[in-house]
Amino acid sequence: MQTALGYARTMPDVDAVVVGAGLAGLVTAQWLVAQGRTVRVLEARDRVGGRVLNGTTADGHVVELGGQWIGPNQDRISSLALDLGVATFPTYNEGQNIVSYQGKLRRYTGAIPKLPPHVLADIGSAQSRLDKMARTVPLDAPWAAPDAEEWDGETVETWIRRHMRTEGGRSMLRLAVTAVFAAEACDLSLLHFLFYVNSGGQLDRMMNVAGGAQERRFVGGAQLIPDRLAQRLADVLVTSAPVRAIEQDDTGVTVRADGHTVRGTYAVVCVPPTLAGRIEYTPLLPAQRDQLTQKLPMGSVMKVLAVFDEPFWRRDGLSGQATSDVGPSGSRSTTRRPKGARASFSASSRAGTPANLRRRPTPNGKSRSSSAWRGASGQRRRRPAK
Ligand SMILES: Cc1cc2nc3c(=O)[nH]c(=O)nc-3n(C[C@H](O)[C@H](O)[C@H](O)COP(=O)(O)OP(=O)(O)OC[C@H]3O[C@@H](n4cnc5c(N)ncnc54)[C@H](O)[C@@H]3O)c2cc1C
C-alpha cells in the first residue's frame, strides 16, 4: 500500500514493533517472541549489532570494532552467550603493564600503576570515597539517593577538582573516567557516574582485567551474539529500514520506516536517546522524555587496531596493556592470540576525528598516535604489519 508519506509496503499487524536491532532490540524481541507475542524488528542499518561489530583483518582474523569485553558482574550477557553457544576466553593478562605518566614510561605488575606514593594515596582515597557514595545510589531509582540533588548538580570534573589534591591523581582519575564512559569527566553528571559505578560493581571492577569488566572476550568476536540472535529472529527482522515516525492512536501504533509501515499494539524503541529523539512522534513525546532525548548525548570513542607479525612485547615481559596521560589515546590492550598479535586502543572525545590523531603533535614533535604505540610496546620501534 502506498501511504501519504510515500512508503511502499504495509506489513501485517503485530503485538510489538521493536525499533533497532542492537543487543537491546534483539534481546527485547527474543523475549517477546518467547512470551508468545508477535513482533517486527526494524533496523536502520543493513546489519544487526549496532555498537557491537566484528571486522576482519587482511589475513582473515576477526577483530572487534565495538564492544568486546565482559566481566564477572555482567551476568545477563554471559548467560545470553551461553544460550547462543558463543564461548568466551580470558583476556591476555600476563606480564607487566605500562603507565605513561608525565612523560615517563613505568612498568608495573597487577592492577595498581607505578605512580608516586602521594599520587596513589590521592587516587585511593578518591576511589574509596566515590565507591562509598555510589553504594547509596539505588539502581532502580538513582534520583532517590539521599544526596541525589547535590550530586546531579555537579560534574565528575568539579568533584575531582574539589576533592583530589594532586594534579597527577586528578589526571589519572579523569583518564579512568574517559576509558569507561567514552566521555570527559566535565561532561558527566556526578549522580549518573555514581549510579553507573554502583551498577558496575565499584570502580575497581569496572577498570580491571582480572576480576573486572575486561576479564573475558568472545571466541569469534562479540558480533556473533547479535548475529545468532538475528538468525533466531530471521522471520521478523527487517534491515535497511530506518524508522522515521511513530504515530500512536487509541488502538496502537503505526511505525513508519523507509519502505515499510508496520502497525503494532506497542512500539519498543531500542535506540540510544539522541537517535530516538530524531524520530517524529505523534502525539509528541511527554515533555520529560523529550528533554531526556535532547540532553543525553552519546560519548565519542575511537578504536584503532594494528596487526603485528608477532606479539614481540611479550618477549620483553610485557602484557601489552598500557595507560597514558598524554595524547588522545587513553588505554590500549592486546588480544590473546599467540600468533599475529594485534593491539587495540580506545581514544576519548579529545581525539575528535582520525585526522586529529595525525595532526596533533606531541611536545617532541612526533605524532601522538605513533608515540602511543611505542608506549604500549615498551618503546621498541616496531611498525605494525598492517
Ligand atoms: C568502541 C566501543 C567499545 C565498547 N566496548 C564495550 C565493552 O568492551 N564491553 C561492554 O559491555 N560494552 C562496550 N561498549 C558498549 C556496548 O557496545 C553498547 O552498550 C551496546 O552495544 C549498546 O547496545 P544497544 O542495543 O543499546 O544500542 P546500539 O548498539 O547502538 O543499537 C541501536 C541500534 O538501533 C539502530 N537504529 C538507530 N536509529 C534507528 C532508527 N531510527 N530506526 C531503526 N533503527 C535504528 C542502530 O543502527 C543500531 O543497530 C562499547 C561501545 C563502543 C562503541
The ligand as an ORCA input file, in Angstrom:
! r2SCAN-3c Opt
* xyz 0 1
  C      34.106      1.164     20.655
  C      33.160      0.609     21.714
  C      33.652     -0.292     22.628
  C      32.787     -0.828     23.586
  N      33.278     -1.762     24.446
  C      32.446     -2.385     25.306
  C      32.896     -3.473     26.077
  O      34.058     -3.899     25.955
  N      32.038     -4.048     26.955
  C      30.736     -3.617     27.079
  O      29.983     -4.173     27.893
  N      30.261     -2.589     26.329
  C      31.076     -1.995     25.435
  N      30.608     -0.991     24.642
  C      29.207     -0.590     24.803
  C      28.262     -1.567     24.097
  O      28.763     -1.877     22.818
  C      26.885     -0.906     23.999
  O      26.454     -0.536     25.292
  C      25.814     -1.804     23.408
  O      26.256     -2.440     22.237
  C      24.585     -0.934     23.143
  O      23.554     -1.734     22.583
  P      22.152     -1.068     22.247
  O      21.336     -2.112     21.584
  O      21.600     -0.415     23.448
  O      22.459      0.130     21.243
  P      23.129      0.098     19.796
  O      24.155     -0.960     19.698
  O      23.523      1.500     19.491
  O      21.923     -0.344     18.858
  C      20.967      0.562     18.391
  C      20.513      0.072     17.023
  O      19.431      0.910     16.594
  C      19.625      1.226     15.228
  N      18.889      2.468     14.979
  C      19.217      3.728     15.337
  N      18.238      4.592     14.948
  C      17.291      3.839     14.317
  C      16.067      4.141     13.687
  N      15.589      5.398     13.623
  N      15.360      3.134     13.128
  C      15.793      1.847     13.181
  N      16.964      1.511     13.783
  C      17.694      2.493     14.339
  C      21.135      1.349     15.081
  O      21.530      1.186     13.728
  C      21.608      0.196     15.975
  O      21.707     -1.008     15.269
  C      31.433     -0.428     23.670
  C      30.947      0.511     22.747
  C      31.806      1.011     21.781
  C      31.240      1.999     20.774
*
